[in-house]
Amino acid sequence: MSKTVNVIDFIDAGIKAEGLRQKAIASNIANLRTPGYRRFDINFKELLTKAMDSSGAVDFDNLEAQFYNPKKTPVQLNGNDVNLEFEVGEMVKNTLRHKAFVMLLGKKYKQIEMAISVK
């Protein structure tokens, strides 16, 4: 598999993961006042790091982000651990990562287009 395909696959996986994370953040905010609700996140970064550290090639078809409960934030009296300020901060970071992945993908396709058009 060529390096270009690996980079495009990596960017595509990142875009998908940030989309899932955005859904998790939206769900967390929607359940801000739900008693007993525990916030969700996705573990794509950890999965990708582990896959890239392995000796073989990364199989992006089998690399899927998964939802999990981090259980690292303080729990309120009603059993809910969603903090609006934290979720808004996560949304801003997620949006910036998503935009970066989209920009990288656009640049990669521009490079391919330039390589094809060279005569």
MOPAC internal coordinates of N, CA, C and O (Angstrom, degrees):
PM7 1SCF
backbone

  N    0.0000 0     0.00 0     0.00 0    0    0    0
  C    1.4541 1     0.00 0     0.00 0    1    0    0
  C    1.5278 1   108.24 1     0.00 0    2    1    0
  O    1.2310 1   120.35 1   -44.70 1    3    2    1
  N    1.3141 1   116.93 1   135.30 1    3    2    1
  C    1.4622 1   120.45 1  -176.81 1    5    3    2
  C    1.5224 1   110.99 1   -76.38 1    6    5    3
  O    1.2310 1   121.12 1   -19.73 1    7    6    5
  N    1.3428 1   115.47 1   160.27 1    7    6    5
  C    1.4694 1   120.98 1   179.08 1    9    7    6
  C    1.5286 1   110.65 1   -63.22 1   10    9    7
  O    1.2310 1   119.92 1   144.54 1   11   10    9
  N    1.3460 1   117.76 1   -35.46 1   11   10    9
  C    1.4589 1   121.28 1  -179.33 1   13   11   10
  C    1.5255 1   110.47 1   -61.80 1   14   13   11
  O    1.2310 1   120.70 1   135.54 1   15   14   13
  N    1.3156 1   116.26 1   -44.46 1   15   14   13
  C    1.4538 1   119.80 1   179.21 1   17   15   14
  C    1.5241 1   109.57 1   -63.74 1   18   17   15
  O    1.2310 1   119.74 1   138.93 1   19   18   17
  N    1.3251 1   118.10 1   -41.07 1   19   18   17
  C    1.4536 1   121.07 1   178.60 1   21   19   18
  C    1.5194 1   111.39 1   -60.85 1   22   21   19
  O    1.2310 1   120.10 1   137.00 1   23   22   21
  N    1.3212 1   117.41 1   -43.00 1   23   22   21
  C    1.4635 1   120.94 1  -179.52 1   25   23   22
  C    1.5269 1   110.13 1   -65.66 1   26   25   23
  O    1.2310 1   120.13 1   136.14 1   27   26   25
  N    1.3117 1   117.36 1   -43.86 1   27   26   25
  C    1.4627 1   120.72 1   179.73 1   29   27   26
  C    1.5250 1   110.12 1   -65.47 1   30   29   27
  O    1.2310 1   119.99 1   138.81 1   31   30   29
  N    1.3218 1   117.62 1   -41.19 1   31   30   29
  C    1.4625 1   120.80 1   177.39 1   33   31   30
  C    1.5267 1   110.76 1   -62.91 1   34   33   31
  O    1.2310 1   120.53 1   138.64 1   35   34   33
  N    1.3216 1   116.59 1   -41.36 1   35   34   33
  C    1.4633 1   121.54 1   178.33 1   37   35   34
  C    1.5300 1   110.31 1   -61.52 1   38   37   35
  O    1.2310 1   120.42 1   132.69 1   39   38   37
  N    1.3148 1   116.81 1   -47.31 1   39   38   37
  C    1.4674 1   121.27 1  -179.75 1   41   39   38
  C    1.5250 1   110.33 1   -63.05 1   42   41   39
  O    1.2310 1   120.41 1   136.84 1   43   42   41
  N    1.3280 1   116.81 1   -43.16 1   43   42   41
  C    1.4660 1   121.39 1   178.74 1   45   43   42
  C    1.5262 1   110.81 1   -60.96 1   46   45   43
  O    1.2310 1   120.56 1   135.50 1   47   46   45
  N    1.3215 1   116.53 1   -44.50 1   47   46   45
  C    1.4671 1   120.24 1   178.66 1   49   47   46
  C    1.5283 1   110.36 1   -63.09 1   50   49   47
  O    1.2310 1   120.17 1   141.28 1   51   50   49
  N    1.3255 1   117.28 1   -38.72 1   51   50   49
  C    1.4568 1   121.29 1   177.77 1   53   51   50
  C    1.5214 1   112.32 1   -63.88 1   54   53   51
  O    1.2310 1   120.36 1   137.42 1   55   54   53
  N    1.3109 1   116.92 1   -42.58 1   55   54   53
  C    1.4665 1   121.32 1   178.73 1   57   55   54
  C    1.5269 1   110.06 1   -62.34 1   58   57   55
  O    1.2310 1   120.61 1   135.68 1   59   58   57
  N    1.3251 1   116.44 1   -44.32 1   59   58   57
  C    1.4702 1   120.11 1   178.89 1   61   59   58
  C    1.5287 1   111.14 1   -63.40 1   62   61   59
  O    1.2310 1   120.69 1   137.82 1   63   62   61
  N    1.3268 1   116.29 1   -42.18 1   63   62   61
  C    1.4656 1   120.38 1  -179.45 1   65   63   62
  C    1.5261 1   111.25 1   -64.33 1   66   65   63
  O    1.2310 1   120.18 1   138.16 1   67   66   65
  N    1.3208 1   117.27 1   -41.84 1   67   66   65
  C    1.4667 1   119.85 1   179.31 1   69   67   66
  C    1.5187 1   110.57 1   -67.24 1   70   69   67
  O    1.2310 1   119.86 1   147.70 1   71   70   69
  N    1.3259 1   117.87 1   -32.30 1   71   70   69
  C    1.4687 1   120.64 1   174.65 1   73   71   70
  C    1.5219 1   111.26 1   -63.86 1   74   73   71
  O    1.2310 1   120.75 1   137.07 1   75   74   73
  N    1.3316 1   116.17 1   -42.93 1   75   74   73
  C    1.4656 1   120.31 1   176.84 1   77   75   74
  C    1.5259 1   111.34 1   -65.21 1   78   77   75
  O    1.2310 1   120.69 1   139.12 1   79   78   77
  N    1.3300 1   116.28 1   -40.88 1   79   78   77
  C    1.4605 1   119.35 1   179.40 1   81   79   78
  C    1.5332 1   110.25 1   -63.43 1   82   81   79
  O    1.2310 1   120.06 1   142.73 1   83   82   81
  N    1.3168 1   117.48 1   -37.27 1   83   82   81
  C    1.4666 1   121.02 1   178.53 1   85   83   82
  C    1.5297 1   109.90 1   -62.11 1   86   85   83
  O    1.2310 1   120.65 1   140.47 1   87   86   85
  N    1.3418 1   116.36 1   -39.53 1   87   86   85
  C    1.4723 1   119.82 1   177.18 1   89   87   86
  C    1.5275 1   110.61 1   -64.66 1   90   89   87
  O    1.2310 1   120.27 1   139.34 1   91   90   89
  N    1.3191 1   117.09 1   -40.66 1   91   90   89
  C    1.4616 1   120.50 1   178.83 1   93   91   90
  C    1.5234 1   110.47 1   -63.14 1   94   93   91
  O    1.2310 1   120.36 1   136.46 1   95   94   93
  N    1.3211 1   116.91 1   -43.54 1   95   94   93
  C    1.4668 1   120.98 1   179.72 1   97   95   94
  C    1.5284 1   110.14 1   -63.54 1   98   97   95
  O    1.2310 1   120.59 1   136.43 1   99   98   97
  N    1.3349 1   116.47 1   -43.57 1   99   98   97
  C    1.4700 1   120.26 1   179.06 1  101   99   98
  C    1.5294 1   110.58 1   -61.61 1  102  101   99
  O    1.2310 1   120.41 1   139.10 1  103  102  101
  N    1.3240 1   116.82 1   -40.90 1  103  102  101
  C    1.4626 1   120.54 1   177.64 1  105  103  102
  C    1.5230 1   111.14 1   -64.56 1  106  105  103
  O    1.2310 1   120.70 1   139.04 1  107  106  105
  N    1.3220 1   116.26 1   -40.96 1  107  106  105
  C    1.4628 1   120.07 1   178.37 1  109  107  106
  C    1.5230 1   111.12 1   -60.79 1  110  109  107
  O    1.2310 1   120.78 1   133.76 1  111  110  109
  N    1.3220 1   116.11 1   -46.24 1  111  110  109
  C    1.4746 1   120.08 1  -179.31 1  113  111  110
  C    1.5302 1   110.47 1   -66.28 1  114  113  111
  O    1.2310 1   120.35 1   140.14 1  115  114  113
  N    1.3320 1   116.93 1   -39.86 1  115  114  113
  C    1.4656 1   120.25 1   179.39 1  117  115  114
  C    1.5230 1   111.66 1   -62.85 1  118  117  115
  O    1.2310 1   120.53 1   152.29 1  119  118  117
  N    1.3118 1   116.60 1   -27.71 1  119  118  117
  C    1.4698 1   121.10 1  -178.56 1  121  119  118
  C    1.5244 1   112.51 1  -103.80 1  122  121  119
  O    1.2310 1   120.52 1  -154.48 1  123  122  121
  N    1.2999 1   116.61 1    25.52 1  123  122  121
  C    1.4594 1   122.86 1  -177.59 1  125  123  122
  C    1.5288 1   112.74 1   -53.38 1  126  125  123
  O    1.2310 1   120.16 1   142.34 1  127  126  125
  N    1.3132 1   117.30 1   -37.66 1  127  126  125
  C    1.4631 1   121.92 1  -176.05 1  129  127  126
  C    1.5458 1   112.80 1  -108.70 1  130  129  127
  O    1.2310 1   119.95 1  -171.76 1  131  130  129
  N    1.3153 1   117.70 1     8.24 1  131  130  129
  C    1.4665 1   120.59 1  -178.60 1  133  131  130
  C    1.5267 1   110.23 1   -77.05 1  134  133  131
  O    1.2310 1   119.82 1   -61.07 1  135  134  133
  N    1.3249 1   117.96 1   118.93 1  135  134  133
  C    1.4673 1   120.29 1   179.61 1  137  135  134
  C    1.5324 1   111.49 1   -60.38 1  138  137  135
  O    1.2310 1   120.76 1   -45.76 1  139  138  137
  N    1.3268 1   116.15 1   134.24 1  139  138  137
  C    1.4560 1   121.89 1   177.29 1  141  139  138
  C    1.5183 1   115.62 1    80.66 1  142  141  139
  O    1.2310 1   119.82 1   176.16 1  143  142  141
  N    1.3275 1   117.94 1    -3.84 1  143  142  141
  C    1.4655 1   120.31 1  -178.57 1  145  143  142
  C    1.5301 1   109.61 1   -73.53 1  146  145  143
  O    1.2310 1   120.47 1   -45.93 1  147  146  145
  N    1.3147 1   116.70 1   134.07 1  147  146  145
  C    1.4645 1   122.65 1   175.62 1  149  147  146
  C    1.5170 1   107.77 1  -113.11 1  150  149  147
  O    1.2310 1   120.73 1   -44.27 1  151  150  149
  N    1.3158 1   116.21 1   135.73 1  151  150  149
  C    1.4601 1   121.72 1  -175.76 1  153  151  150
  C    1.5272 1   111.46 1   -63.72 1  154  153  151
  O    1.2310 1   121.30 1   -29.03 1  155  154  153
  N    1.3335 1   115.11 1   150.97 1  155  154  153
  C    1.4588 1   123.09 1   177.56 1  157  155  154
  C    1.5084 1   110.29 1  -112.25 1  158  157  155
  O    1.2310 1   120.87 1   -24.11 1  159  158  157
  N    1.3038 1   115.94 1   155.89 1  159  158  157
  C    1.4611 1   123.75 1   171.01 1  161  159  158
  C    1.5204 1   106.07 1  -146.73 1  162  161  159
  O    1.2310 1   120.11 1    -0.59 1  163  162  161
  N    1.3239 1   117.40 1   179.41 1  163  162  161
  C    1.4640 1   120.43 1   175.06 1  165  163  162
  C    1.5189 1   109.15 1  -119.09 1  166  165  163
  O    1.2310 1   120.45 1   -25.07 1  167  166  165
  N    1.3083 1   116.74 1   154.93 1  167  166  165
  C    1.4624 1   121.31 1  -175.64 1  169  167  166
  C    1.5235 1   113.23 1  -108.21 1  170  169  167
  O    1.2310 1   119.68 1  -145.75 1  171  170  169
  N    1.3163 1   118.21 1    34.25 1  171  170  169
  C    1.4610 1   121.72 1  -176.94 1  173  171  170
  C    1.5262 1   112.51 1   -62.13 1  174  173  171
  O    1.2310 1   120.04 1   137.63 1  175  174  173
  N    1.3076 1   117.52 1   -42.37 1  175  174  173
  C    1.4652 1   121.23 1  -177.31 1  177  175  174
  C    1.5309 1   111.00 1   -58.48 1  178  177  175
  O    1.2310 1   120.72 1   135.48 1  179  178  177
  N    1.3146 1   116.23 1   -44.52 1  179  178  177
  C    1.4584 1   120.89 1   179.94 1  181  179  178
  C    1.5248 1   111.16 1   -66.03 1  182  181  179
  O    1.2310 1   120.54 1   137.48 1  183  182  181
  N    1.3450 1   116.58 1   -42.52 1  183  182  181
  C    1.4698 1   120.60 1   178.98 1  185  183  182
  C    1.5255 1   111.22 1   -63.54 1  186  185  183
  O    1.2310 1   120.54 1   137.52 1  187  186  185
  N    1.3314 1   116.57 1   -42.48 1  187  186  185
  C    1.4557 1   120.67 1  -179.49 1  189  187  186
  C    1.5195 1   111.06 1   -66.51 1  190  189  187
  O    1.2310 1   120.23 1   137.53 1  191  190  189
  N    1.3172 1   117.17 1   -42.47 1  191  190  189
  C    1.4681 1   120.79 1   178.79 1  193  191  190
  C    1.5201 1   110.45 1   -60.58 1  194  193  191
  O    1.2310 1   120.52 1   134.94 1  195  194  193
  N    1.3105 1   116.60 1   -45.06 1  195  194  193
  C    1.4615 1   121.49 1   179.43 1  197  195  194
  C    1.5290 1   110.81 1   -63.07 1  198  197  195
  O    1.2310 1   120.33 1   137.00 1  199  198  197
  N    1.3327 1   116.97 1   -43.00 1  199  198  197
  C    1.4632 1   120.88 1  -179.76 1  201  199  198
  C    1.5226 1   111.58 1   -65.65 1  202  201  199
  O    1.2310 1   120.45 1   141.10 1  203  202  201
  N    1.3325 1   116.74 1   -38.90 1  203  202  201
  C    1.4608 1   120.22 1  -178.66 1  205  203  202
  C    1.5286 1   111.85 1   -74.19 1  206  205  203
  O    1.2310 1   120.27 1   153.71 1  207  206  205
  N    1.3394 1   117.10 1   -26.29 1  207  206  205
  C    1.4625 1   120.82 1   178.09 1  209  207  206
  C    1.5264 1   112.58 1   -78.03 1  210  209  207
  O    1.2310 1   120.79 1   164.08 1  211  210  209
  N    1.3427 1   116.10 1   -15.92 1  211  210  209
  C    1.4652 1   118.72 1   179.73 1  213  211  210
  C    1.5192 1   109.30 1   -70.85 1  214  213  211
  O    1.2310 1   120.72 1   -21.03 1  215  214  213
  N    1.3158 1   116.23 1   158.97 1  215  214  213
  C    1.4705 1   120.91 1  -175.20 1  217  215  214
  C    1.5249 1   113.04 1   -74.26 1  218  217  215
  O    1.2310 1   119.74 1   153.54 1  219  218  217
  N    1.3140 1   118.10 1   -26.46 1  219  218  217
  C    1.4534 1   121.08 1  -177.98 1  221  219  218
  C    1.5169 1   112.75 1   -86.93 1  222  221  219
  O    1.2310 1   121.41 1     2.09 1  223  222  221
  N    1.3346 1   114.90 1  -177.91 1  223  222  221
  C    1.4623 1   120.63 1   177.89 1  225  223  222
  C    1.5269 1   109.32 1   -73.72 1  226  225  223
  O    1.2310 1   120.67 1   -30.60 1  227  226  225
  N    1.3160 1   116.32 1   149.40 1  227  226  225
  C    1.4647 1   121.76 1   179.65 1  229  227  226
  C    1.5193 1   108.54 1   -77.49 1  230  229  227
  O    1.2310 1   120.47 1   -54.17 1  231  230  229
  N    1.3279 1   116.71 1   125.83 1  231  230  229
  C    1.4630 1   122.01 1   177.86 1  233  231  230
  C    1.5271 1   107.72 1   -96.78 1  234  233  231
  O    1.2310 1   120.67 1   -81.83 1  235  234  233
  N    1.3293 1   116.32 1    98.17 1  235  234  233
  C    1.4585 1   121.04 1  -175.40 1  237  235  234
  C    1.5288 1   112.59 1   -70.48 1  238  237  235
  O    1.2310 1   120.35 1   159.55 1  239  238  237
  N    1.3410 1   116.94 1   -20.45 1  239  238  237
  C    1.4612 1   119.09 1   177.77 1  241  239  238
  C    1.5243 1   111.66 1   -67.63 1  242  241  239
  O    1.2310 1   120.20 1   149.38 1  243  242  241
  N    1.3256 1   117.21 1   -30.62 1  243  242  241
  C    1.4566 1   121.46 1  -179.11 1  245  243  242
  C    1.5282 1   112.95 1   -98.27 1  246  245  243
  O    1.2310 1   120.34 1  -178.07 1  247  246  245
  N    1.3164 1   116.95 1     1.93 1  247  246  245
  C    1.4620 1   121.84 1  -177.94 1  249  247  246
  C    1.5253 1   108.75 1   -98.78 1  250  249  247
  O    1.2310 1   120.82 1   -81.04 1  251  250  249
  N    1.3287 1   116.03 1    98.96 1  251  250  249
  C    1.4576 1   120.36 1  -178.83 1  253  251  250
  C    1.5200 1   109.94 1  -122.90 1  254  253  251
  O    1.2310 1   121.27 1   -46.59 1  255  254  253
  N    1.3065 1   115.17 1   133.41 1  255  254  253
  C    1.4602 1   120.16 1   177.04 1  257  255  254
  C    1.5192 1   108.87 1   -66.53 1  258  257  255
  O    1.2310 1   121.19 1   -33.60 1  259  258  257
  N    1.3207 1   115.33 1   146.40 1  259  258  257
  C    1.4509 1   120.46 1  -178.91 1  261  259  258
  C    1.5281 1   109.60 1  -126.71 1  262  261  259
  O    1.2310 1   121.17 1   -35.58 1  263  262  261
  N    1.3302 1   115.37 1   144.42 1  263  262  261
  C    1.4548 1   120.69 1   176.27 1  265  263  262
  C    1.5271 1   109.19 1   -76.52 1  266  265  263
  O    1.2310 1   120.89 1   -35.37 1  267  266  265
  N    1.3207 1   115.91 1   144.63 1  267  266  265
  C    1.4603 1   121.12 1   175.26 1  269  267  266
  C    1.5213 1   109.81 1  -153.74 1  270  269  267
  O    1.2310 1   120.64 1   -17.79 1  271  270  269
  N    1.3210 1   116.38 1   162.21 1  271  270  269
  C    1.4637 1   122.18 1   175.74 1  273  271  270
  C    1.5238 1   108.09 1   -98.00 1  274  273  271
  O    1.2310 1   119.84 1   -68.39 1  275  274  273
  N    1.3378 1   117.91 1   111.61 1  275  274  273
  C    1.4672 1   119.43 1  -179.66 1  277  275  274
  C    1.5247 1   113.74 1   -66.18 1  278  277  275
  O    1.2310 1   119.99 1   149.53 1  279  278  277
  N    1.3260 1   117.62 1   -30.47 1  279  278  277
  C    1.4739 1   123.48 1   179.61 1  281  279  278
  C    1.5251 1   112.14 1    49.96 1  282  281  279
  O    1.2310 1   120.67 1  -137.91 1  283  282  281
  N    1.3399 1   116.32 1    42.09 1  283  282  281
  C    1.4631 1   121.54 1   178.57 1  285  283  282
  C    1.5192 1   112.61 1  -111.77 1  286  285  283
  O    1.2310 1   120.21 1   170.67 1  287  286  285
  N    1.3185 1   117.21 1    -9.33 1  287  286  285
  C    1.4601 1   120.20 1  -177.65 1  289  287  286
  C    1.5331 1   109.67 1   -97.46 1  290  289  287
  O    1.2310 1   120.48 1   -28.71 1  291  290  289
  N    1.3269 1   116.68 1   151.29 1  291  290  289
  C    1.4746 1   120.31 1  -178.22 1  293  291  290
  C    1.5305 1   111.23 1   -62.35 1  294  293  291
  O    1.2310 1   121.11 1   -39.15 1  295  294  293
  N    1.3130 1   115.48 1   140.85 1  295  294  293
  C    1.4596 1   121.93 1   179.43 1  297  295  294
  C    1.5273 1   108.77 1   -93.35 1  298  297  295
  O    1.2310 1   121.27 1   -46.84 1  299  298  297
  N    1.3304 1   115.17 1   133.16 1  299  298  297
  C    1.4643 1   120.98 1   178.74 1  301  299  298
  C    1.5307 1   109.75 1   -79.86 1  302  301  299
  O    1.2310 1   120.40 1    -4.12 1  303  302  301
  N    1.3078 1   116.84 1   175.88 1  303  302  301
  C    1.4657 1   121.37 1  -178.86 1  305  303  302
  C    1.5238 1   113.28 1   -59.88 1  306  305  303
  O    1.2310 1   120.24 1   149.59 1  307  306  305
  N    1.3434 1   117.15 1   -30.41 1  307  306  305
  C    1.4661 1   120.31 1  -179.24 1  309  307  306
  C    1.5329 1   112.42 1   -85.77 1  310  309  307
  O    1.2310 1   119.67 1  -173.67 1  311  310  309
  N    1.3370 1   118.24 1     6.33 1  311  310  309
  C    1.4646 1   121.58 1   178.61 1  313  311  310
  C    1.5095 1   114.48 1    86.19 1  314  313  311
  O    1.2310 1   119.88 1  -178.17 1  315  314  313
  N    1.3315 1   117.84 1     1.83 1  315  314  313
  C    1.4605 1   123.66 1  -179.19 1  317  315  314
  C    1.5294 1   108.51 1   -92.23 1  318  317  315
  O    1.2310 1   120.62 1   -40.18 1  319  318  317
  N    1.3356 1   116.41 1   139.82 1  319  318  317
  C    1.4715 1   119.17 1   179.28 1  321  319  318
  C    1.5248 1   113.14 1  -119.30 1  322  321  319
  O    1.2310 1   119.87 1  -160.88 1  323  322  321
  N    1.3316 1   117.85 1    19.12 1  323  322  321
  C    1.4670 1   121.39 1   179.99 1  325  323  322
  C    1.5261 1   109.62 1   -83.05 1  326  325  323
  O    1.2310 1   121.02 1   -50.66 1  327  326  325
  N    1.3367 1   115.65 1   129.34 1  327  326  325
  C    1.4556 1   122.77 1   177.09 1  329  327  326
  C    1.5237 1   107.10 1  -116.79 1  330  329  327
  O    1.2310 1   120.20 1   -62.26 1  331  330  329
  N    1.3241 1   117.23 1   117.74 1  331  330  329
  C    1.4602 1   121.59 1  -174.54 1  333  331  330
  C    1.5272 1   112.23 1   -58.69 1  334  333  331
  O    1.2310 1   120.01 1   135.29 1  335  334  333
  N    1.3178 1   117.59 1   -44.71 1  335  334  333
  C    1.4677 1   120.51 1  -178.84 1  337  335  334
  C    1.5352 1   111.09 1   -61.58 1  338  337  335
  O    1.2310 1   120.75 1   138.72 1  339  338  337
  N    1.3272 1   116.17 1   -41.28 1  339  338  337
  C    1.4617 1   120.75 1   178.77 1  341  339  338
  C    1.5224 1   110.50 1   -64.06 1  342  341  339
  O    1.2310 1   120.38 1   136.08 1  343  342  341
  N    1.3285 1   116.88 1   -43.92 1  343  342  341
  C    1.4721 1   121.19 1  -178.60 1  345  343  342
  C    1.5326 1   111.07 1   -65.69 1  346  345  343
  O    1.2310 1   120.27 1   140.90 1  347  346  345
  N    1.3243 1   117.09 1   -39.10 1  347  346  345
  C    1.4685 1   120.03 1   177.64 1  349  347  346
  C    1.5305 1   109.71 1   -64.41 1  350  349  347
  O    1.2310 1   120.32 1   138.36 1  351  350  349
  N    1.3298 1   117.00 1   -41.64 1  351  350  349
  C    1.4605 1   120.58 1   176.23 1  353  351  350
  C    1.5178 1   111.66 1   -61.22 1  354  353  351
  O    1.2310 1   120.37 1   137.50 1  355  354  353
  N    1.3304 1   116.90 1   -42.50 1  355  354  353
  C    1.4648 1   121.05 1   177.65 1  357  355  354
  C    1.5286 1   110.95 1   -64.10 1  358  357  355
  O    1.2310 1   120.48 1   143.39 1  359  358  357
  N    1.3327 1   116.69 1   -36.61 1  359  358  357
  C    1.4603 1   120.56 1   179.01 1  361  359  358
  C    1.5258 1   110.85 1   -65.45 1  362  361  359
  O    1.2310 1   120.40 1   138.94 1  363  362  361
  N    1.3240 1   116.84 1   -41.06 1  363  362  361
  C    1.4675 1   120.71 1   178.69 1  365  363  362
  C    1.5311 1   109.85 1   -63.53 1  366  365  363
  O    1.2310 1   120.21 1   132.57 1  367  366  365
  N    1.3419 1   117.21 1   -47.43 1  367  366  365
  C    1.4705 1   120.43 1   178.46 1  369  367  366
  C    1.5220 1   111.21 1   -61.14 1  370  369  367
  O    1.2310 1   120.57 1   138.06 1  371  370  369
  N    1.3204 1   116.52 1   -41.94 1  371  370  369
  C    1.4561 1   121.13 1  -179.87 1  373  371  370
  C    1.5256 1   111.23 1   -63.51 1  374  373  371
  O    1.2310 1   120.70 1   137.54 1  375  374  373
  N    1.3194 1   116.27 1   -42.46 1  375  374  373
  C    1.4628 1   121.06 1   179.00 1  377  375  374
  C    1.5263 1   110.75 1   -62.13 1  378  377  375
  O    1.2310 1   120.25 1   137.93 1  379  378  377
  N    1.3227 1   117.13 1   -42.07 1  379  378  377
  C    1.4690 1   120.57 1   179.19 1  381  379  378
  C    1.5287 1   111.20 1   -65.38 1  382  381  379
  O    1.2310 1   120.27 1   138.42 1  383  382  381
  N    1.3364 1   117.08 1   -41.58 1  383  382  381
  C    1.4702 1   119.80 1   177.21 1  385  383  382
  C    1.5164 1   110.71 1   -63.33 1  386  385  383
  O    1.2310 1   120.56 1   137.41 1  387  386  385
  N    1.3317 1   116.53 1   -42.59 1  387  386  385
  C    1.4637 1   120.66 1  -179.99 1  389  387  386
  C    1.5282 1   110.61 1   -61.55 1  390  389  387
  O    1.2310 1   120.58 1   134.01 1  391  390  389
  N    1.3242 1   116.50 1   -45.99 1  391  390  389
  C    1.4703 1   120.42 1   178.60 1  393  391  390
  C    1.5261 1   110.95 1   -62.02 1  394  393  391
  O    1.2310 1   119.99 1   141.11 1  395  394  393
  N    1.3325 1   117.63 1   -38.89 1  395  394  393
  C    1.4636 1   120.91 1   178.83 1  397  395  394
  C    1.5255 1   110.83 1   -63.72 1  398  397  395
  O    1.2310 1   120.29 1   136.06 1  399  398  397
  N    1.3327 1   117.05 1   -43.94 1  399  398  397
  C    1.4617 1   120.20 1   178.23 1  401  399  398
  C    1.5293 1   111.29 1   -62.03 1  402  401  399
  O    1.2310 1   120.18 1   137.35 1  403  402  401
  N    1.3300 1   117.27 1   -42.65 1  403  402  401
  C    1.4649 1   120.90 1   179.91 1  405  403  402
  C    1.5254 1   110.61 1   -64.75 1  406  405  403
  O    1.2310 1   120.35 1   138.85 1  407  406  405
  N    1.3408 1   116.93 1   -41.15 1  407  406  405
  C    1.4719 1   120.01 1   177.71 1  409  407  406
  C    1.5244 1   110.74 1   -64.05 1  410  409  407
  O    1.2310 1   119.97 1   137.11 1  411  410  409
  N    1.3305 1   117.66 1   -42.89 1  411  410  409
  C    1.4648 1   121.10 1   178.13 1  413  411  410
  C    1.5161 1   111.43 1   -61.52 1  414  413  411
  O    1.2310 1   120.40 1   137.96 1  415  414  413
  N    1.3187 1   116.84 1   -42.04 1  415  414  413
  C    1.4585 1   120.57 1   179.05 1  417  415  414
  C    1.5251 1   110.30 1   -63.11 1  418  417  415
  O    1.2310 1   120.48 1   136.93 1  419  418  417
  N    1.3270 1   116.69 1   -43.07 1  419  418  417
  C    1.4665 1   120.32 1   177.50 1  421  419  418
  C    1.5188 1   112.02 1   -60.74 1  422  421  419
  O    1.2310 1   120.16 1   138.02 1  423  422  421
  N    1.3356 1   117.31 1   -41.98 1  423  422  421
  C    1.4624 1   121.01 1   178.82 1  425  423  422
  C    1.5244 1   111.35 1   -66.44 1  426  425  423
  O    1.2310 1   120.55 1   142.25 1  427  426  425
  N    1.3192 1   116.55 1   -37.75 1  427  426  425
  C    1.4625 1   120.28 1   179.98 1  429  427  426
  C    1.5217 1   110.25 1   -64.91 1  430  429  427
  O    1.2310 1   120.55 1   135.43 1  431  430  429
  N    1.3303 1   116.55 1   -44.57 1  431  430  429
  C    1.4666 1   120.04 1   178.15 1  433  431  430
  C    1.5270 1   111.08 1   -65.81 1  434  433  431
  O    1.2310 1   120.46 1   145.57 1  435  434  433
  N    1.3251 1   116.72 1   -34.43 1  435  434  433
  C    1.4732 1   120.37 1   177.20 1  437  435  434
  C    1.5334 1   109.82 1   -63.98 1  438  437  435
  O    1.2310 1   120.31 1   139.19 1  439  438  437
  N    1.3404 1   117.01 1   -40.81 1  439  438  437
  C    1.4624 1   121.16 1   176.98 1  441  439  438
  C    1.5168 1   110.87 1   -61.65 1  442  441  439
  O    1.2310 1   120.70 1   136.14 1  443  442  441
  N    1.3120 1   116.26 1   -43.86 1  443  442  441
  C    1.4806 1   120.18 1   179.65 1  445  443  442
  C    1.5070 1   109.88 1   -63.86 1  446  445  443
  O    1.2310 1   120.52 1   136.91 1  447  446  445
  N    1.3136 1   116.61 1   -43.09 1  447  446  445
  C    1.4684 1   121.79 1   179.80 1  449  447  446
  C    1.5456 1   110.09 1   -61.55 1  450  449  447
  O    1.2310 1   120.82 1   136.73 1  451  450  449
  N    1.3370 1   116.04 1   -43.27 1  451  450  449
  C    1.4755 1   119.72 1   179.42 1  453  451  450
  C    1.5326 1   110.50 1   -64.88 1  454  453  451
  O    1.2310 1   119.84 1   141.11 1  455  454  453
  N    1.3228 1   117.92 1   -38.89 1  455  454  453
  C    1.4596 1   121.54 1   179.80 1  457  455  454
  C    1.5227 1   111.06 1   -66.20 1  458  457  455
  O    1.2310 1   120.18 1   143.47 1  459  458  457
  N    1.3075 1   117.27 1   -36.53 1  459  458  457
  C    1.4621 1   121.36 1   179.97 1  461  459  458
  C    1.5167 1   110.68 1   -71.29 1  462  461  459
  O    1.2310 1   120.14 1   143.85 1  463  462  461
  N    1.3265 1   117.33 1   -36.15 1  463  462  461
  C    1.4665 1   120.62 1  -174.86 1  465  463  462
  C    1.5256 1   113.35 1   -82.78 1  466  465  463
  O    1.2310 1   118.84 1   173.40 1  467  466  465
  N    1.3253 1   119.81 1    -6.60 1  467  466  465
  C    1.4584 1   122.13 1   178.34 1  469  467  466
  C    1.5228 1   108.91 1   -68.84 1  470  469  467
  O    1.2310 1   121.11 1   -48.09 1  471  470  469
  N    1.3306 1   115.48 1   131.91 1  471  470  469
  C    1.4733 1   119.92 1  -178.46 1  473  471  470
  C    1.4842 1   111.79 1  -113.81 1  474  473  471
  O    1.2310 1   120.10 1   180.00 1  475  474  473

